[in-house]
Amino acid sequence: MIEVSKTLQVNDGSLPTLSGDDVWAGLVEKAANPLSYVRTHGTARGAIANEIAEEAGEPVLTFRFRIDVDGVEAGSP
């Protein structure tokens, strides 16, 4: 299994400014229509977790990917 995570600030100074509730609404949409957000070909199997948190009073979003790819060792680049 390959695991990768990335945390991003939700607001980068551009408009619109989003709240944690706005991000949650987007994640609900993503859960309802996941095919719009992932590629569906190939043999890789995995999961994507999304976590909303706050850092210094601002919302951040962490994406965690766990992917199994046949023939690829865990921890591979």
Secondary structure as GFF3:
##gff-version 3
##sequence-region A 1 77
A	DSSP	beta_strand	2	9	.	.	.	ID=ss1
A	DSSP	alpha_helix	20	32	.	.	.	ID=ss2
A	DSSP	three_ten_helix	34	36	.	.	.	ID=ss3
A	DSSP	beta_strand	45	55	.	.	.	ID=ss4
A	DSSP	beta_strand	58	68	.	.	.	ID=ss5
###
